[in-house]
């Protein structure tokens, strides 16, 4: 481990030295976690074109990191805690050649072996799936009390689409209006489990496992700003708002999950005030959530074919036209379209 630390530190010093000679490197110090909001772009669907669109500034080597050059190596004489929270090295043309946090540079193996709420999640940690937890939630028998201390609102904005059913699919989060480039912050302290890309769903997204046992998902980002395994404090800027993936306008898709099971964010957060509904704890009612999930699983839909009518569909499934209209929020005079899905249970 000692040799690994020396090797990684040497690489870091070599890159800093190249910055000093070529004057083509910028560092972004997020130690104070400033906002990274950018100017509005031409339209809602536009993507940020280059890193210059971030509110990042050229920075000189701070005095606390001053050292001596020996050929191509910069020797620093400072305490580790004086290093910036993250080092980003890029060339003048915008190519990122190095981005790493000190916790990675110095070979902190605990990042890869010790995760938040690890025993609760049965030591399951993967970047391959949003919900890899199988039936862990089903094994719960009693209500769960989640501590809420340290919460930071991920993004100020009004709700554009709530948690719940959208016709025949479940919307497992709350959509919050943001502009492309707005700062998206971590709700609680924790560790990054996934930095991913889902072209038909989340777009660019980040999944965080928090110290209190919850997981949060931040979808449709224009740019993630964290790395997998990275530890982040509450309120840390983990990405920029966007319009990527399955999205018709710039917004943040925010999910809160426990052992993979989606929790309605509006039960936890008052989005009109930006504060928690209970800043002490949130109680997950296991029986109620299991019952709601069972009702969802029992839902059944009929795909309309040529010649189908509401009365014919009702007769086929042993129900009434009135019940079908209530389930689908339609009138009895509704003209059915071929391919349309009608909920029958």
C-alpha positions in Angstrom: 0.0 0.0 0.0 2.9 2.4 0.8 4.4 1.8 -2.7 1.0 2.4 -4.2 0.6 5.7 -2.4 4.1 6.8 -3.6 3.3 5.8 -7.2 -0.1 7.7 -7.2 1.4 10.8 -5.5 4.2 10.8 -8.1 1.7 10.8 -10.9 -0.2 13.6 -9.3 3.0 15.6 -8.9 4.1 14.9 -12.5 0.8 16.3 -13.7 1.1 19.4 -11.6 4.6 19.9 -12.8 3.4 19.8 -16.4 0.9 22.5 -15.5 3.6 24.7 -14.2 5.7 24.4 -17.4 3.0 24.5 -20.0 0.5 26.8 -18.2 -2.4 24.9 -19.7 -4.0 23.3 -16.7 -7.0 24.6 -14.7 -8.0 23.4 -11.2 -11.4 23.6 -9.8 -11.5 23.8 -6.0 -14.8 22.6 -4.7 -13.7 22.5 -1.1 -16.2 25.2 -0.3 -18.7 23.7 -2.7 -19.7 26.8 -4.6 -22.7 26.8 -7.0 -21.8 25.8 -10.5 -24.9 27.4 -12.2 -24.2 28.5 -15.7 -25.8 31.0 -18.1 -29.0 29.9 -19.9 -28.5 28.2 -23.2 -30.3 28.8 -26.4 -33.1 26.2 -25.9 -34.2 23.6 -23.4 -32.7 20.7 -25.3 -29.3 22.2 -25.8 -26.3 20.5 -24.1 -23.3 22.2 -22.7 -20.7 22.1 -25.4 -17.4 22.4 -23.4 -16.1 22.6 -19.9 -15.8 26.4 -20.3 -19.6 26.5 -19.9 -19.0 25.7 -16.2 -18.3 28.6 -13.9 -14.7 27.4 -13.4 -11.8 29.8 -13.2 -8.1 29.5 -13.9 -6.3 29.0 -10.6 -2.7 29.5 -9.6 -1.0 27.0 -7.3 -2.0 28.2 -3.8 0.7 29.1 -1.4 -0.2 26.3 1.0 0.7 23.8 -1.8 3.9 25.5 -2.8 6.8 23.2 -3.3 10.1 22.5 -5.1 10.6 21.4 -8.7 13.1 18.6 -9.3 13.2 18.0 -13.1 9.7 16.9 -13.9 8.5 16.3 -10.4 6.8 18.8 -8.0 7.6 18.0 -4.4 4.9 19.3 -2.0 5.3 19.9 1.7 1.8 20.1 3.1 -0.8 18.2 5.1 -3.2 16.1 3.1 -6.2 18.0 4.3 -4.9 21.1 2.6 -5.3 19.6 -0.8 -8.4 20.7 -2.8 -11.4 18.5 -2.6 -10.9 17.5 -6.3 -8.2 18.1 -8.9 -9.3 18.5 -12.5 -6.5 18.8 -15.1 -7.3 19.8 -18.6 -5.5 21.1 -21.7 -6.3 24.5 -23.3 -8.5 22.8 -25.9 -10.7 21.4 -23.1 -9.6 17.8 -23.0 -9.8 16.3 -19.5 -6.6 14.4 -18.9 -6.9 13.9 -15.1 -9.7 14.2 -12.6 -9.3 12.7 -9.2 -10.1 13.3 -5.5 -7.3 13.1 -2.9 -9.1 10.1 -1.3 -8.4 8.2 -4.5 -4.9 9.5 -5.1 -3.6 8.2 -1.8 -5.1 4.7 -2.2 -7.8 4.8 0.4 -8.9 1.2 0.1 -11.9 1.8 2.5 -13.6 3.5 -0.4 -13.9 0.1 -2.2 -14.6 -2.1 0.8 -16.7 0.0 3.3 -19.9 1.5 2.1 -22.7 3.4 3.8 -25.3 1.1 5.5 -23.3 -1.9 4.2 -24.7 -4.5 6.6 -28.2 -3.3 6.0 -27.7 -3.8 2.3 -26.1 -7.3 2.9 -22.8 -6.0 1.4 -24.4 -5.6 -2.0 -22.7 -2.8 -3.9 -22.7 -2.7 -7.7 -22.7 -0.1 -10.5 -24.5 -2.5 -12.9 -28.1 -2.0 -11.8 -30.1 0.7 -10.0 -31.9 -2.0 -7.9 -29.8 -5.1 -7.4 -31.2 -6.0 -4.0 -33.7 -8.8 -4.9 -36.1 -9.5 -2.0 -34.3 -7.6 0.7 -37.2 -5.3 1.2 -39.6 -8.3 1.4 -37.7 -9.6 4.4 -38.6 -6.6 6.5 -41.3 -7.1 9.1 -41.3 -3.9 11.2 -41.5 -0.2 10.3 -38.2 1.5 9.6 -37.1 4.8 11.2 -34.7 6.8 9.0 -32.8 9.7 10.6 -33.1 12.9 8.5 -30.4 15.1 9.9 -28.2 17.0 7.5 -30.7 17.2 4.6 -30.0 19.7 1.7 -32.6 20.3 -1.0 -31.1 18.9 -4.2 -32.5 21.7 -6.4 -34.9 24.6 -5.8 -37.8 24.5 -8.2 -41.5 23.6 -8.6 -42.8 20.1 -9.1 -43.6 19.4 -12.8 -44.7 15.7 -12.3 -45.3 13.9 -9.1 -44.6 10.3 -7.9 -47.3 7.8 -9.0 -49.0 6.1 -11.9 -48.8 7.6 -15.4 -51.5 5.7 -17.3 -50.0 2.2 -17.4 -46.5 2.8 -16.0 -45.2 3.8 -12.6 -43.3 7.1 -12.2 -41.0 6.3 -9.3 -39.8 9.8 -8.6 -40.7 13.5 -8.5 -39.8 15.8 -11.4 -38.5 19.2 -10.4 -38.1 22.0 -12.8 -34.5 23.1 -13.3 -32.5 24.8 -16.1 -29.8 23.2 -18.0 -26.6 23.8 -16.0 -28.2 24.3 -12.7 -26.4 22.8 -9.7 -27.8 19.5 -8.4 -26.8 18.7 -4.9 -26.6 15.6 -2.8 -29.6 15.3 -0.4 -27.5 13.8 2.4 -23.9 12.7 2.9 -23.0 9.4 1.4 -21.1 7.6 -1.4 -21.5 7.5 -5.2 -22.6 4.0 -6.3 -23.4 4.7 -9.9 -22.6 7.3 -12.5 -24.5 6.1 -15.5 -26.1 6.7 -18.9 -29.6 5.4 -19.8 -30.6 6.8 -23.2 -34.2 5.5 -22.9 -34.8 6.6 -19.3 -32.7 8.5 -16.8 -30.2 9.9 -19.4 -27.1 10.9 -17.4 -27.8 9.9 -13.8 -26.1 9.5 -10.4 -27.1 7.1 -7.6 -26.0 7.8 -4.1 -26.0 5.5 -1.1 -26.5 7.6 2.1 -25.2 7.1 5.6 -28.8 7.0 6.9 -29.6 4.0 4.7 -31.6 5.7 1.9 -30.5 5.8 -1.7 -31.2 8.8 -4.0 -31.2 8.9 -7.8 -30.7 12.1 -9.8 -31.8 11.7 -13.5 -31.6 13.7 -16.8 -28.4 15.5 -15.9 -26.5 17.3 -18.6 -23.2 16.4 -16.8 -22.3 14.3 -13.8 -19.6 15.9 -11.7 -18.6 13.0 -9.4 -16.9 9.6 -9.7 -18.1 6.2 -8.6 -17.0 5.3 -5.0 -16.5 9.0 -4.3 -17.6 10.2 -0.8 -19.7 13.3 -0.8 -21.1 15.5 1.9 -24.7 16.7 2.0 -25.2 19.6 -0.4 -22.2 18.7 -2.6 -22.7 19.5 -6.3 -22.9 16.0 -7.9 -24.1 17.1 -11.4 -25.7 19.8 -13.5 -29.4 19.9 -14.5 -30.2 18.8 -18.0 -32.7 17.3 -20.5 -31.0 13.9 -21.4 -32.7 10.5 -21.8 -36.4 10.2 -21.8 -37.2 13.8 -21.2 -39.3 16.5 -23.0 -37.8 19.5 -21.1 -35.0 20.3 -18.6 -35.8 18.9 -15.2 -34.4 16.8 -12.3 -35.9 13.4 -11.8 -35.4 12.7 -8.1 -36.0 9.3 -6.6 -35.7 8.2 -3.0 -35.3 4.5 -2.3 -34.9 2.1 0.6 -33.4 -1.4 -0.2 -34.4 -0.7 -3.8 -38.1 0.1 -3.0 -39.2 3.6 -4.2 -40.5 6.0 -1.6 -42.7 9.0 -2.6 -40.3 12.0 -2.3 -43.3 14.2 -1.5 -43.9 12.2 1.7 -40.4 13.2 2.8 -39.9 16.7 1.3 -42.2 19.7 1.2 -41.3 21.0 -2.2 -43.1 24.2 -1.7 -40.8 25.2 1.2 -37.8 23.1 0.3 -37.7 21.6 3.8 -38.3 18.1 5.2 -41.8 17.4 6.5 -40.1 15.9 9.6 -36.5 17.0 10.1 -35.9 14.3 12.8 -36.9 11.0 11.2 -39.0 9.5 8.4 -40.9 6.3 9.2 -41.3 3.8 6.4 -44.5 1.9 6.9 -43.6 -1.6 5.7 -47.1 -3.1 5.8 -48.6 -0.2 3.8 -45.8 -0.2 1.2 -46.1 -3.9 0.7 -49.9 -3.6 0.3 -49.5 -0.8 -2.3 -46.9 -2.9 -4.2 -49.3 -5.9 -4.2 -52.1 -3.7 -5.6 -49.7 -2.5 -8.3 -48.8 -6.1 -9.2 -52.4 -7.0 -9.5 -53.1 -4.3 -12.1 -54.0 -5.7 -15.5 -54.3 -4.0 -18.9 -56.0 -4.8 -22.1 -54.5 -3.7 -25.4 -57.3 -2.4 -27.7 -57.7 -4.3 -31.0 -59.9 -3.6 -34.0 -63.6 -4.0 -33.1 -63.1 -3.6 -29.3 -65.7 -1.6 -27.3 -65.8 -0.7 -23.6 -68.8 -3.0 -23.1 -67.1 -5.9 -24.8 -63.9 -5.4 -22.8 -66.0 -5.2 -19.6 -67.8 -8.4 -20.3 -64.5 -10.2 -21.2 -62.9 -9.4 -17.8 -66.0 -9.7 -15.6 -66.4 -6.0 -14.8 -68.6 -3.0 -15.8 -68.2 -0.1 -18.2 -68.5 2.3 -15.3 -65.6 0.6 -13.4 -63.4 0.7 -16.5 -64.2 4.4 -16.9 -63.2 5.0 -13.2 -60.0 3.1 -13.5 -58.9 4.9 -16.7 -60.5 8.3 -16.0 -62.4 8.3 -19.2 -66.0 8.8 -20.2 -68.3 6.1 -21.5 -68.4 7.9 -24.9 -64.6 7.6 -25.2 -63.6 6.5 -28.7 -61.0 3.7 -28.3 -57.8 3.7 -30.4 -56.2 0.5 -31.7 -53.1 -0.2 -29.6 -54.4 1.8 -26.6 -54.1 0.2 -23.2 -57.1 0.0 -21.0 -56.7 -0.9 -17.3 -59.2 -3.6 -16.4 -58.1 -4.4 -12.8 
